């Protein structure tokens, strides 16, 4: 396999960067970030080394769920700009080698969407069957997504005297996926944004999206995903689907389309992410190693999206109750830092007490695991959450550009902003992009180095994972090998130095390991190479067979 052979499957080895336009940069002084502000920061993103920009919802919205309550799937929130502004962002990004994908939120609409406004006027509305209605709501139908905020998944509508289904908030009625007209509208939405230059979609809440209402028979729900995928590829051969599927690995495989593929192209590795935090809490890599070894084999066009932190709560729902309590005790000891009995509303730096060694080790690991790394805006500079906020919005604070009081985000009064900066040691005067951009020892420069090494290590996106056994459980040593290369990474989860033993016995005599973040070259004349690893230390090694040119 040559690099050119992989170009049409760009999503497998892209570097993704997720941002909320309204919290990124405000250019017109109204307190809300906008698409013009994003356009001004395209060069910053290009310099960072990302290759795919993921935009959180940009659609018109009443903004009761930070944009995930959509009132027009074809529009742009006027606070953010216009379709013309978006096209300009896409053009500028393309010029710099960056594709743009957007959130596709079609499990539900806002209750102010014209479809639902019409549907609730009368039982004979042409849009009535776009939603799910019942005369009597089941008594045993609690809301499991937002316990404590919503008591049920059914809401009574007084005018038409029926209940409508809402898997999420009551102001977000579920679309009836069993209705072919709804499925056709979703396809039209996808086709519209692709024609504007969008390269794909992060599909929100996929298991809920394809699940038909109780009592409805639409055949195989996965057929809908396959149909969407085929439709998308007909409209744009380069387009992809990145799915939010928080399920066990064997069930996630179904959403790729099984071993043959044909559904989602990428999925977030929720299982591995949660195991990572358990390993961090224990300083023992066993949970993470167990999770990684359980990853199923994927179709050739599919891959994992690796992430440390996303825009929601840090969910720990796939851990046992006892394991979850371990992570809570280590990283969210205060009850106010937890949510829904399953998640944490903190960012990584505050969870790790600001320890730069540990923070960098985690990001090094994320970039070295087979798959595509995903950054949430501000991670590259070590932004924290707003501790005064106790829900999922705690991590969606304005981007911190400069050391100024308003952080370079907006000239408007902070009371008009969508959120506030963290306080104390994580405020903009201490954590900002401007200060780190020219500091060779900053986290920003470290992440830039990671993105550079990742982009010159194509085997990470394409290769097969191999865990190398170690006597010390604090060590994770893994290899990623493909026709494009062979990389071995070492990560120490403990605060004491140790020795990693790298077995290269299956490589020919004369093989060497070159350190991709240093000047060291290790001869592998024997079967095992011993590497000293610092507390919370890490290494990436390129494996060179005899006669291969060593480019570090």
NUGUDO-257147 format. One line per field, with one value per residue (C-alpha): residue number from 1; residue in three letters; x, y, z. Coordinates in nm, 4 decimals. Layout:
# NUGUDO-257147
nr NUM; ...
rest ala; ...
x X; ...
y Y; ...
z Z; ...
# end
This chain:
# NUGUDO-257147
nr 1; 2; 3; 4; 5; 6; 7; 8; 9; 10; 11; 12; 13; 14; 15; 16; 17; 18; 19; 20; 21; 22; 23; 24; 25; 26; 27; 28; 29; 30; 31; 32; 33; 34; 35; 36; 37; 38; 39; 40; 41; 42; 43; 44; 45; 46; 47; 48; 49; 50; 51; 52; 53; 54; 55; 56; 57; 58; 59; 60; 61; 62; 63; 64; 65; 66; 67; 68; 69; 70; 71; 72; 73; 74; 75; 76; 77; 78; 79; 80; 81; 82; 83; 84; 85; 86; 87; 88; 89; 90; 91; 92; 93; 94; 95; 96; 97; 98; 99; 100; 101; 102; 103; 104; 105; 106; 107; 108; 109; 110; 111; 112; 113; 114; 115; 116; 117; 118; 119; 120; 121; 122; 123; 124; 125; 126; 127; 128; 129; 130; 131; 132; 133; 134; 135; 136; 137; 138; 139; 140; 141; 142; 143; 144; 145; 146; 147; 148; 149; 150; 151; 152; 153; 154; 155; 156; 157; 158; 159; 160; 161; 162; 163; 164; 165; 166; 167; 168; 169; 170; 171; 172; 173; 174; 175; 176; 177; 178; 179; 180; 181; 182; 183; 184; 185; 186; 187; 188; 189; 190; 191; 192; 193; 194; 195; 196; 197; 198; 199; 200; 201; 202; 203; 204; 205; 206; 207; 208; 209; 210; 211; 212; 213; 214; 215; 216; 217; 218; 219; 220; 221; 222; 223; 224; 225; 226; 227; 228; 229; 230; 231; 232; 233; 234; 235; 236; 237; 238; 239; 240; 241; 242; 243; 244; 245; 246; 247; 248; 249; 250; 251; 252; 253; 254; 255; 256; 257; 258; 259; 260; 261; 262; 263; 264; 265; 266; 267; 268; 269; 270; 271; 272; 273; 274; 275; 276; 277; 278; 279; 280; 281; 282; 283; 284; 285; 286; 287; 288; 289; 290; 291; 292; 293; 294; 295; 296; 297; 298; 299; 300; 301; 302; 303; 304; 305; 306; 307; 308; 309; 310; 311; 312; 313; 314; 315; 316; 317; 318; 319; 320; 321; 322; 323; 324; 325; 326; 327; 328; 329; 330; 331; 332; 333; 334; 335; 336; 337; 338; 339; 340; 341; 342; 343; 344; 345; 346; 347; 348; 349; 350; 351; 352; 353; 354; 355; 356; 357; 358; 359; 360; 361; 362; 363; 364; 365; 366; 367; 368; 369; 370; 371; 372; 373; 374; 375; 376; 377; 378; 379; 380; 381; 382; 383; 384; 385; 386; 387; 388; 389; 390; 391; 392; 393; 394; 395; 396; 397; 398; 399; 400; 401; 402; 403; 404; 405; 406; 407; 408; 409; 410; 411; 412; 413; 414; 415; 416; 417; 418; 419; 420; 421; 422; 423; 424; 425; 426; 427; 428; 429; 430; 431; 432; 433; 434; 435; 436; 437; 438; 439; 440; 441; 442; 443; 444; 445; 446; 447; 448; 449; 450; 451; 452; 453; 454; 455; 456; 457; 458; 459; 460; 461; 462; 463; 464; 465; 466; 467; 468; 469; 470; 471; 472; 473; 474; 475; 476; 477; 478; 479; 480; 481; 482; 483; 484; 485; 486; 487; 488; 489; 490; 491; 492; 493; 494; 495; 496; 497; 498; 499; 500; 501; 502; 503; 504; 505; 506; 507; 508; 509; 510; 511; 512; 513; 514; 515; 516; 517; 518; 519; 520; 521; 522; 523; 524; 525; 526; 527; 528; 529; 530; 531; 532; 533; 534; 535; 536; 537; 538; 539; 540; 541; 542; 543; 544; 545; 546; 547; 548; 549; 550; 551; 552
rest unk; unk; unk; unk; unk; unk; unk; unk; unk; unk; unk; unk; unk; unk; unk; unk; unk; unk; unk; unk; unk; unk; unk; unk; unk; unk; unk; unk; unk; unk; unk; unk; unk; unk; unk; unk; unk; unk; unk; unk; unk; unk; unk; unk; unk; unk; unk; unk; unk; unk; unk; unk; unk; unk; unk; unk; unk; unk; unk; unk; unk; unk; unk; unk; unk; unk; unk; unk; unk; unk; unk; unk; unk; unk; unk; unk; unk; unk; unk; unk; unk; unk; unk; unk; unk; unk; unk; unk; unk; unk; unk; unk; unk; unk; unk; unk; unk; unk; unk; unk; unk; unk; unk; unk; unk; unk; unk; unk; unk; unk; unk; unk; unk; unk; unk; unk; unk; unk; unk; unk; unk; unk; unk; unk; unk; unk; unk; unk; unk; unk; unk; unk; unk; unk; unk; unk; unk; unk; unk; unk; unk; unk; unk; unk; unk; unk; unk; unk; unk; unk; unk; unk; unk; unk; unk; unk; unk; unk; unk; unk; unk; unk; unk; unk; unk; unk; unk; unk; unk; unk; unk; unk; unk; unk; unk; unk; unk; unk; unk; unk; unk; unk; unk; unk; unk; unk; unk; unk; unk; unk; unk; unk; unk; unk; unk; unk; unk; unk; unk; unk; unk; unk; unk; unk; unk; unk; unk; unk; unk; unk; unk; unk; unk; unk; unk; unk; unk; unk; unk; unk; unk; unk; unk; unk; unk; unk; unk; unk; unk; unk; unk; unk; unk; unk; unk; unk; unk; unk; unk; unk; unk; unk; unk; unk; unk; unk; unk; unk; unk; unk; unk; unk; unk; unk; unk; unk; unk; unk; unk; unk; unk; unk; unk; unk; unk; unk; unk; unk; unk; unk; unk; unk; unk; unk; unk; unk; unk; unk; unk; unk; unk; unk; unk; unk; unk; unk; unk; unk; unk; unk; unk; unk; unk; unk; unk; unk; unk; unk; unk; unk; unk; unk; unk; unk; unk; unk; unk; unk; unk; unk; unk; unk; unk; unk; unk; unk; unk; unk; unk; unk; unk; unk; unk; unk; unk; unk; unk; unk; unk; unk; unk; unk; unk; unk; unk; unk; unk; unk; unk; unk; unk; unk; unk; unk; unk; unk; unk; unk; unk; unk; unk; unk; unk; unk; unk; unk; unk; unk; unk; unk; unk; unk; unk; unk; unk; unk; unk; unk; unk; unk; unk; unk; unk; unk; unk; unk; unk; unk; unk; unk; unk; unk; unk; unk; unk; unk; unk; unk; unk; unk; unk; unk; unk; unk; unk; unk; unk; unk; unk; unk; unk; unk; unk; unk; unk; unk; unk; unk; unk; unk; unk; unk; unk; unk; unk; unk; unk; unk; unk; unk; unk; unk; unk; unk; unk; unk; unk; unk; unk; unk; unk; unk; unk; unk; unk; unk; unk; unk; unk; unk; unk; unk; unk; unk; unk; unk; unk; unk; unk; unk; unk; unk; unk; unk; unk; unk; unk; unk; unk; unk; unk; unk; unk; unk; unk; unk; unk; unk; unk; unk; unk; unk; unk; unk; unk; unk; unk; unk; unk; unk; unk; unk; unk; unk; unk; unk; unk; unk; unk; unk; unk; unk; unk; unk; unk; unk; unk; unk; unk; unk; unk; unk; unk; unk; unk; unk; unk; unk; unk; unk; unk; unk; unk; unk; unk; unk; unk; unk; unk; unk; unk; unk; unk; unk; unk; unk; unk; unk; unk; unk; unk; unk; unk; unk; unk; unk; unk; unk; unk; unk; unk; unk; unk; unk; unk; unk; unk; unk; unk; unk; unk; unk
x 0.0000; 0.1217; 0.0042; -0.1683; -0.3783; -0.5354; -0.6197; -0.9859; -1.0320; -0.8983; -1.1139; -0.9182; -0.6070; -0.7443; -0.6893; -1.0272; -1.0909; -1.4361; -1.5542; -1.8690; -1.8748; -2.0575; -1.7759; -1.4781; -1.4346; -1.6779; -1.6003; -1.9074; -1.9118; -2.2483; -2.0954; -2.1538; -1.8816; -1.9471; -1.8389; -1.6356; -1.4425; -1.3823; -1.2553; -1.0024; -0.8696; -0.8346; -0.4620; -0.4336; -0.6007; -0.3808; -0.0729; -0.1977; -0.1948; -0.5564; -0.6999; -1.0728; -1.2807; -1.5962; -1.8563; -2.1112; -2.4676; -2.4798; -2.8536; -3.1293; -3.2339; -3.4202; -3.0919; -3.2438; -2.9896; -2.6881; -2.8009; -2.8983; -3.2631; -3.2809; -3.5641; -3.4448; -3.2144; -3.1383; -3.0535; -2.7695; -2.8291; -2.8340; -2.6275; -2.3453; -2.3682; -2.4971; -2.4592; -2.2132; -2.0015; -1.9995; -1.8957; -1.6102; -1.4954; -1.5090; -1.3144; -1.0441; -1.0153; -0.9859; -0.7101; -0.5147; -0.5837; -0.8654; -1.2034; -1.5165; -1.7856; -2.0956; -2.3216; -2.6222; -2.8890; -3.1931; -3.3104; -3.5359; -3.6250; -3.6952; -4.0603; -4.0458; -3.9584; -4.2308; -4.2931; -4.3786; -4.5669; -4.7912; -4.8055; -4.9379; -5.2098; -5.4205; -5.4176; -5.4840; -5.1744; -4.9614; -4.6680; -4.8450; -4.6735; -4.3330; -4.3427; -4.4444; -4.7768; -4.9767; -5.3052; -5.1628; -4.8018; -4.6485; -4.6169; -4.2712; -4.1013; -3.8502; -3.6023; -3.2676; -3.0704; -3.1262; -3.2279; -3.3252; -3.4035; -3.6751; -3.9019; -4.0395; -3.9835; -4.3479; -4.4983; -4.8701; -4.9945; -5.3145; -5.4445; -5.4486; -5.4794; -5.1989; -4.8487; -4.5417; -4.2122; -3.8920; -3.5873; -3.4015; -3.5611; -3.9362; -3.8730; -3.7057; -3.9783; -3.8457; -3.8822; -4.0655; -3.7923; -4.0444; -4.2077; -4.0469; -4.1130; -3.8962; -3.6160; -3.6430; -3.6185; -3.3046; -3.1483; -3.2399; -3.0736; -2.7550; -2.7603; -2.8066; -2.5027; -2.2833; -2.3620; -2.2352; -1.8993; -1.9388; -1.7255; -1.9289; -2.1285; -2.0856; -2.4137; -2.5663; -2.7052; -2.7062; -2.8677; -3.1651; -3.1804; -3.2318; -3.4496; -3.8122; -4.0929; -4.2336; -4.4890; -4.3585; -4.2032; -3.9524; -3.7539; -3.3830; -3.3158; -2.9581; -3.0931; -3.1611; -2.7943; -2.6895; -2.9286; -2.7897; -2.4360; -2.5152; -2.6994; -2.4100; -2.1536; -2.3644; -2.3689; -2.0016; -1.7541; -1.5297; -1.7992; -1.8002; -2.0138; -1.8679; -2.1096; -2.1788; -2.2443; -2.1862; -2.2276; -2.0115; -1.7673; -1.9648; -2.2699; -2.0594; -1.9438; -2.3046; -2.3055; -2.0029; -2.2153; -2.0478; -1.7293; -1.8453; -1.8964; -2.1386; -2.2677; -2.0674; -1.7096; -1.5814; -1.7095; -1.5909; -1.4179; -1.6241; -1.5187; -1.1480; -1.1937; -1.3656; -1.1066; -0.8363; -0.9715; -0.9968; -0.6331; -0.5345; -0.7139; -0.5436; -0.2098; -0.2479; -0.2891; -0.4715; -0.8240; -0.7084; -0.5088; -0.8105; -1.0333; -0.7901; -0.7388; -1.1187; -1.1508; -1.3115; -1.1571; -1.3091; -1.3869; -1.0977; -1.2752; -1.3745; -1.1848; -1.1936; -1.2068; -0.9913; -1.0718; -0.9884; -1.2693; -1.5791; -1.8371; -2.0699; -2.0155; -1.7288; -1.9508; -1.8455; -2.1582; -1.9739; -1.7796; -1.9171; -2.0575; -1.7413; -1.5113; -1.7077; -1.6720; -1.2950; -1.2800; -1.5123; -1.2954; -0.9781; -1.0980; -1.4304; -1.4289; -1.6826; -2.0422; -2.0884; -1.8313; -2.0532; -2.3719; -2.6436; -2.4633; -2.2462; -2.0366; -1.7847; -1.8154; -1.4426; -1.1719; -0.8529; -0.6124; -0.8199; -0.8817; -0.5047; -0.4314; -0.2540; 0.0399; 0.2010; 0.3797; 0.0599; -0.1421; 0.1149; 0.1408; -0.2362; -0.2340; 0.0688; -0.1223; -0.4336; -0.2367; -0.0453; -0.3413; -0.4717; -0.7391; -0.8006; -0.7424; -1.0176; -0.9458; -1.2093; -1.1326; -0.9060; -0.7509; -0.4406; -0.3728; -0.4960; -0.8205; -1.0291; -1.4013; -1.6076; -1.6412; -1.9431; -2.1446; -2.2624; -2.4007; -2.2617; -2.2050; -1.9210; -1.6691; -1.8150; -1.6471; -1.5250; -1.1923; -0.9005; -0.6947; -0.5030; -0.4147; -0.6599; -0.9496; -1.1899; -0.9442; -0.9524; -1.2882; -1.5205; -1.5399; -1.8936; -1.9759; -1.9286; -2.2950; -2.3793; -2.1523; -2.2745; -2.0513; -1.7746; -1.4056; -1.2678; -1.1409; -0.8183; -0.5158; -0.6959; -0.8232; -0.7033; -0.4232; -0.2640; -0.3892; -0.4157; -0.3119; -0.1065; 0.1329; 0.1801; 0.2228; 0.5842; 0.6728; 0.8630; 0.7798; 0.4047; 0.1268; 0.0249; 0.3678; 0.3613; 0.0274; 0.1631; 0.4513; 0.2086; 0.0003; 0.3160; 0.4358; 0.0910; 0.0654; 0.4003; 0.3011; 0.0185; 0.0332; -0.1431; -0.4626; -0.4349; -0.2352; -0.3157; -0.2759; -0.0472; -0.0060; 0.3452; 0.3370; 0.5181; 0.6045; 0.5110; 0.1344; 0.1960; 0.3331; 0.1373; 0.3535; 0.1748; 0.2701; 0.0874; 0.1921; 0.0807; 0.2351; 0.2903; 0.5203; 0.5685; 0.5488; 0.5883; 0.4737; 0.5536; 0.3525; 0.4084; 0.0952; 0.2862; 0.4967; 0.8033; 1.0590; 1.0594; 1.2030; 1.0016; 1.0972; 1.0245; 1.0274; 1.1253; 1.2042; 0.9875; 1.2011; 1.5220; 1.8678; 1.9906; 1.6553; 1.6757; 1.4288; 1.4524; 1.2984; 1.0505; 1.0632; 1.4344; 1.7692; 1.8091; 1.8524; 1.8354; 1.9937; 1.7744; 2.0443; 1.8820; 1.5146; 1.4418; 1.5262; 1.5148; 1.4032; 1.4215; 1.0896; 1.0544; 0.7648; 0.4543; 0.6965; 0.6340; 0.8180; 0.7331; 0.9698; 0.9831; 1.0912; 1.3455; 1.4484; 1.8005; 1.8568; 1.5678; 1.6498; 1.6169; 1.4241; 1.3467
y 0.0000; 0.3480; 0.6809; 0.7644; 0.4487; 0.5874; 0.9386; 0.8684; 0.7426; 1.0626; 1.0366; 0.7403; 0.9494; 1.3025; 1.5187; 1.6502; 1.9724; 2.0340; 2.3862; 2.5800; 2.8868; 3.0965; 3.0512; 3.0824; 3.4482; 3.7414; 3.9959; 4.2226; 4.2944; 4.1361; 3.8876; 3.5836; 3.4163; 3.4135; 3.2608; 3.5696; 3.5164; 3.1536; 3.2653; 3.4906; 3.1867; 2.9444; 3.0132; 2.9377; 2.6006; 2.5307; 2.6143; 2.3769; 2.1004; 1.9899; 1.8498; 1.8385; 2.1044; 1.9790; 2.2486; 2.2003; 2.3014; 2.6207; 2.6040; 2.8432; 2.7521; 2.8780; 2.7841; 2.5918; 2.3100; 2.4997; 2.4652; 2.0979; 2.2086; 2.2861; 2.4937; 2.4885; 2.2203; 2.4278; 2.7568; 2.9333; 3.0868; 3.4619; 3.5315; 3.3345; 3.4726; 3.3644; 3.0837; 3.3074; 3.3332; 2.9557; 2.9056; 3.1509; 2.9462; 2.6279; 2.7912; 2.9256; 2.5940; 2.4019; 2.6334; 2.5239; 2.1522; 2.1437; 1.9838; 2.0921; 1.8671; 1.9698; 1.8197; 1.6342; 1.6479; 1.4697; 1.2456; 1.5330; 1.8952; 2.1975; 2.2291; 2.5572; 2.3863; 2.4580; 2.0846; 2.0481; 2.3768; 2.2408; 1.8913; 2.0079; 2.2287; 1.9344; 1.5560; 1.5942; 1.8091; 1.6820; 1.6878; 1.4984; 1.1706; 1.3416; 1.2892; 1.0106; 1.0386; 0.8211; 0.8483; 0.7021; 0.7334; 0.4202; 0.4572; 0.2979; 0.5285; 0.7369; 0.9661; 0.7879; 1.0506; 1.3393; 1.1873; 1.4562; 1.7035; 1.5117; 1.2599; 1.0924; 1.0584; 1.1522; 1.5009; 1.5816; 1.8256; 1.9869; 2.1067; 1.7696; 1.5671; 1.3241; 1.2634; 1.3130; 1.1263; 1.3070; 1.0938; 1.4042; 1.7257; 1.7892; 2.0807; 1.8380; 1.6114; 1.2989; 1.2630; 0.9508; 0.7639; 0.4996; 0.7597; 0.7428; 1.1141; 1.1891; 0.9739; 1.1528; 1.4926; 1.3826; 1.2835; 1.6227; 1.7962; 1.5993; 1.6730; 2.0447; 2.0851; 1.8701; 2.1035; 2.3938; 2.2174; 2.0244; 1.7060; 1.5008; 1.4873; 1.4028; 1.2179; 1.2870; 1.0051; 0.7424; 0.4541; 0.6751; 0.8068; 0.4691; 0.3128; 0.2984; 0.3936; 0.1090; -0.0839; 0.0414; -0.2045; -0.0534; -0.3697; -0.3522; -0.0080; -0.0277; -0.0242; 0.3462; 0.4088; 0.2126; 0.4151; 0.7418; 0.6272; 0.5335; 0.8605; 1.0595; 0.8865; 0.9486; 1.3184; 1.3381; 1.0537; 1.2093; 1.2604; 1.0653; 0.9905; 1.0132; 0.8572; 0.9099; 0.5498; 0.4964; 0.1186; -0.1887; -0.2769; -0.5690; -0.3478; -0.0658; -0.3058; -0.3282; 0.0481; 0.0195; -0.2249; -0.5341; -0.6763; -0.5706; -0.2037; 0.0243; 0.2350; 0.4730; 0.5488; 0.6504; 0.6038; 0.7533; 0.4982; 0.5551; 0.2214; 0.2964; 0.6534; 0.5396; 0.2673; 0.5346; 0.7317; 0.4217; 0.3440; 0.7020; 0.6810; 0.3509; 0.4312; 0.0862; 0.0343; -0.2978; -0.1577; 0.0302; -0.2653; -0.4904; -0.2468; -0.1967; -0.5697; -0.6097; -0.3679; -0.5615; -0.5836; -0.3163; -0.2903; -0.1405; 0.1934; 0.2336; 0.3548; 0.4736; 0.8347; 0.8664; 1.1414; 1.2537; 1.5034; 1.6008; 1.8772; 1.6893; 1.5469; 1.2982; 0.9922; 0.6857; 0.4806; 0.1765; 0.1299; -0.0699; 0.1204; 0.0463; 0.1519; 0.4715; 0.5586; 0.5127; 0.7645; 1.0035; 0.9851; 1.0527; 1.3258; 1.4646; 1.4367; 1.7182; 1.6175; 1.9416; 1.8134; 1.5140; 1.4890; 1.2289; 0.9810; 0.8868; 1.1834; 1.4538; 1.8201; 1.8974; 1.9254; 1.7204; 1.9786; 2.0238; 1.6499; 1.5939; 1.8849; 2.0740; 1.8308; 1.9049; 1.5680; 1.3732; 1.5937; 1.5565; 1.1834; 1.1487; 1.3479; 1.1588; 0.8373; 0.9651; 1.0580; 0.7287; 0.4906; 0.3400; 0.5709; 0.9428; 1.1899; 1.4357; 1.7614; 1.9757; 2.3468; 2.4832; 2.1456; 2.2513; 2.5284; 2.3502; 2.5369; 2.4448; 2.4408; 2.7104; 2.5602; 2.7820; 2.5849; 2.2426; 2.1035; 2.0000; 2.3642; 2.3902; 2.2899; 2.5120; 2.8343; 3.1071; 3.0437; 3.2143; 3.3979; 3.6629; 3.7654; 4.0557; 4.0720; 3.9644; 3.7073; 3.8405; 3.6657; 3.9679; 4.3414; 4.3064; 4.2974; 3.9431; 3.9408; 3.9100; 3.6103; 3.2496; 3.1543; 3.2803; 3.2081; 2.9798; 3.1573; 3.1475; 2.9814; 2.8952; 3.2448; 3.3967; 3.5915; 3.2553; 3.0344; 3.1790; 3.1032; 3.4190; 3.3476; 2.9858; 3.0387; 3.1524; 2.9539; 2.6403; 2.4690; 2.5369; 2.2817; 2.4418; 2.3786; 2.0249; 1.9535; 2.1057; 1.8616; 1.5736; 1.6703; 1.6931; 1.3483; 1.1988; 1.3336; 1.1781; 0.8446; 0.7186; 0.3734; 0.5104; 0.5702; 0.2507; 0.0029; -0.2940; -0.2654; -0.4927; -0.4702; -0.5586; -0.7334; -0.5642; -0.6742; -0.3295; -0.2642; 0.1112; 0.0808; 0.0662; -0.0343; -0.0755; -0.1145; -0.0011; -0.1727; -0.1514; -0.1492; 0.2220; 0.1746; 0.0392; 0.2543; 0.1560; 0.3857; 0.3711; 0.5449; 0.5450; 0.6020; 0.6310; 0.9003; 0.6793; 0.5981; 0.2523; 0.0418; -0.0650; -0.3839; -0.3711; -0.7113; -0.6817; -1.0487; -1.0740; -0.8137; -0.9042; -0.8576; -0.5021; -0.3407; -0.0081; 0.2050; 0.5789; 0.8142; 1.0430; 1.3016; 1.2896; 1.2094; 0.8583; 0.5513; 0.2109; -0.0939; -0.3989; -0.6605; -0.8686; -0.9607; -0.7050; -0.3348; -0.1796; 0.1840; 0.4069; 0.5868; 0.8952; 0.9493; 0.9989; 0.9687; 0.8600; 0.7727; 0.7131; 0.4908; 0.4298; 0.0735; 0.0656; -0.2563; -0.2982; -0.0788; 0.1576; 0.5276; 0.6734; 0.9988; 1.1380
z 0.0000; -0.0916; 0.0604; -0.2693; -0.2313; 0.0864; -0.0334; -0.1061; 0.2511; 0.4037; 0.7156; 0.8542; 0.9181; 0.9514; 1.2600; 1.3746; 1.5635; 1.7102; 1.7887; 1.8651; 1.6405; 1.9005; 2.1545; 1.9190; 1.8114; 1.7994; 1.5270; 1.5348; 1.9076; 1.9914; 2.2348; 2.0128; 1.8103; 1.4373; 1.1090; 1.0202; 1.3418; 1.2486; 0.9080; 1.0842; 1.2728; 0.9822; 0.9653; 1.3371; 1.2762; 0.9743; 1.1810; 1.4508; 1.1918; 1.1843; 0.8625; 0.9386; 1.1128; 1.2851; 1.3506; 1.6257; 1.5211; 1.3161; 1.2382; 1.3486; 1.7009; 2.0078; 2.1804; 2.4688; 2.4168; 2.2848; 1.9250; 1.9336; 1.9224; 1.5511; 1.4056; 1.0413; 0.9008; 0.5911; 0.7604; 0.9403; 1.2817; 1.1989; 1.5108; 1.3474; 0.9956; 0.6569; 0.4065; 0.2269; 0.5415; 0.5740; 0.2129; 0.2708; 0.5724; 0.3638; 0.0797; 0.3087; 0.4899; 0.1629; 0.0479; 0.3553; 0.3259; 0.5820; 0.5180; 0.7065; 0.8528; 1.0474; 1.3106; 1.1721; 1.4450; 1.3017; 1.5826; 1.6854; 1.6102; 1.8230; 1.9247; 1.7303; 1.4037; 1.1438; 1.1076; 1.4754; 1.4945; 1.2211; 1.3701; 1.7056; 1.5537; 1.4421; 1.4244; 1.0513; 0.9879; 0.6954; 0.9383; 1.2172; 1.1274; 1.1190; 1.4965; 1.7343; 1.9182; 2.1564; 2.3422; 2.6612; 2.7709; 2.9231; 3.2987; 3.2998; 3.0490; 3.2477; 3.0753; 3.0956; 2.9035; 3.1437; 3.4791; 3.7247; 3.4463; 3.2603; 3.4344; 3.1220; 2.7490; 2.6832; 2.6967; 2.6866; 2.4233; 2.5449; 2.2083; 2.0348; 2.3571; 2.2804; 2.4095; 2.1883; 2.2245; 2.3234; 2.3921; 2.5059; 2.6362; 2.6182; 2.3831; 2.1387; 1.9922; 1.8219; 1.4478; 1.3316; 1.1478; 1.0382; 0.8117; 0.4633; 0.4165; 0.7211; 0.5850; 0.2509; 0.4244; 0.6090; 0.2778; 0.1311; 0.4267; 0.3689; -0.0022; 0.0608; 0.2851; 0.0621; -0.2277; -0.0157; 0.0195; 0.3443; 0.3428; 0.5862; 0.9039; 1.2681; 1.3231; 1.6630; 1.8802; 1.6045; 1.7994; 1.8848; 1.5284; 1.3618; 1.6307; 1.5066; 1.7458; 1.9510; 1.7499; 1.4134; 1.1686; 0.9269; 0.8706; 0.9487; 1.1044; 0.9782; 0.6233; 0.6789; 0.7602; 0.4529; 0.2391; 0.3792; 0.3120; -0.0492; -0.1046; 0.0408; -0.1777; -0.4881; -0.4075; -0.3070; -0.3291; -0.0625; 0.2036; 0.5286; 0.8344; 1.1855; 1.4320; 1.8007; 1.9085; 2.2793; 2.2856; 2.3547; 2.0781; 1.9371; 1.8936; 1.7473; 1.4772; 1.3586; 1.3009; 1.0742; 0.8740; 1.0157; 0.8624; 0.5145; 0.6033; 0.4248; 0.7148; 0.9382; 0.8365; 1.1794; 1.5326; 1.8583; 2.0801; 2.3947; 2.5447; 2.5113; 2.6373; 2.9556; 3.0138; 2.9740; 3.2690; 3.4835; 3.4007; 3.4821; 3.8159; 3.9049; 3.7387; 3.5938; 3.2193; 3.2545; 3.1924; 2.8828; 2.7504; 2.7975; 2.6095; 2.3227; 2.2788; 2.2556; 1.9641; 1.6772; 1.3329; 1.1112; 0.7406; 0.5448; 0.4913; 0.8584; 1.1626; 1.5230; 1.6343; 1.9467; 2.1940; 2.5453; 2.5956; 2.3987; 2.4276; 2.6640; 3.0087; 3.0323; 3.0328; 3.2330; 3.1718; 3.0354; 3.3598; 3.6499; 3.9485; 4.1461; 3.8616; 3.8084; 4.1760; 4.1448; 3.8617; 4.0441; 4.3566; 4.1569; 3.9214; 4.0485; 4.4272; 4.4613; 4.3859; 4.1882; 3.9373; 3.8489; 3.6466; 3.5797; 3.8103; 3.5138; 3.4012; 3.4905; 3.3870; 3.3951; 3.1305; 3.1391; 3.2934; 3.6096; 3.6375; 3.6331; 3.8680; 3.5913; 3.5821; 3.2421; 3.2305; 3.2724; 3.0370; 2.7594; 2.8132; 2.7616; 2.4371; 2.3113; 2.3725; 2.1949; 1.8836; 1.8780; 1.9030; 1.5784; 1.4441; 1.3991; 1.6878; 1.7786; 1.9635; 2.1339; 2.0942; 2.3660; 2.4438; 2.2537; 2.5068; 2.8208; 2.8768; 3.1810; 3.2532; 3.4245; 3.7705; 3.8440; 3.5871; 3.7005; 3.3748; 3.0351; 2.9361; 3.1882; 2.9202; 2.6444; 2.7529; 2.5142; 2.3441; 2.5198; 2.2600; 2.4566; 2.8114; 2.8031; 3.0452; 2.7711; 2.6406; 2.2856; 2.2375; 2.2176; 2.2825; 2.4217; 2.7908; 2.9266; 3.0296; 2.6576; 2.6004; 2.5672; 2.8608; 3.0876; 3.1217; 3.3919; 3.6988; 3.8995; 3.7390; 3.4153; 3.3317; 3.0000; 3.1665; 3.2495; 2.9640; 2.6134; 2.2572; 2.2020; 2.4892; 2.3851; 2.0140; 2.0457; 2.3571; 2.2484; 2.5779; 2.5671; 2.5350; 2.2054; 2.0561; 2.1931; 2.0235; 1.7014; 1.7235; 1.7762; 1.4742; 1.2628; 1.3698; 1.3219; 0.9694; 0.8812; 1.0382; 0.8138; 0.9664; 1.2765; 1.0840; 0.8840; 1.0878; 1.3062; 1.6828; 1.8796; 2.2575; 2.3763; 2.7149; 3.0046; 3.3564; 3.4888; 3.4669; 3.4703; 3.1161; 2.7947; 2.4996; 2.1702; 1.8084; 1.4961; 1.1769; 0.8148; 0.4682; 0.5284; 0.8272; 1.1763; 1.4900; 1.8555; 2.1372; 2.5083; 2.7829; 3.1580; 3.3682; 3.6975; 3.8626; 3.9045; 3.6338; 3.4823; 3.2025; 2.8989; 2.7200; 2.3469; 2.1816; 1.8159; 1.7763; 1.4650; 1.2875; 1.0969; 1.2437; 1.1991; 1.2745; 1.4606; 1.6550; 1.5938; 1.8503; 1.6714; 1.9504; 2.0153; 1.8621; 1.9946; 1.7747; 1.9435; 1.7836; 1.8003; 1.7501; 2.0214; 2.0443; 2.3183; 2.3432; 2.6903; 2.7114; 3.0191; 3.0684; 3.2888; 3.5326; 3.3141; 3.0236; 2.6684; 2.3476; 1.9819; 1.7853; 1.4120; 1.3341; 1.0517; 0.8888; 0.7476; 0.4449; 0.5149; 0.5295; 0.8799; 0.8629; 1.2101
# end
